[in-house]
Amino acid sequence: MYVCLCKGITESDVRRLGRAGVLHPDSLAAALGINDEGCCGRCARNIETLVALAASETACCMARK
């Protein structure tokens, strides 16, 4: 599912960053480019939800180890 139509960012993109350890709101926003020009900012307002999605993927991967 898309989480940002402006940038074409999907839940899979967010999960991939979570697996890479990108979990801080500012770092996640920068990695996704959601603070860049041309982005409406709607997804940036929901950054905590995106962080939770990324963190849940990290927890899932840690449980598999």
ABEGO torsion letter per residue (X at the ends): XBABAAAGBBAAAAAAAAAAGBABAAAAAAAAGAABBGBAGAAAAAAAAAAAAAAAAAAAAAAAX
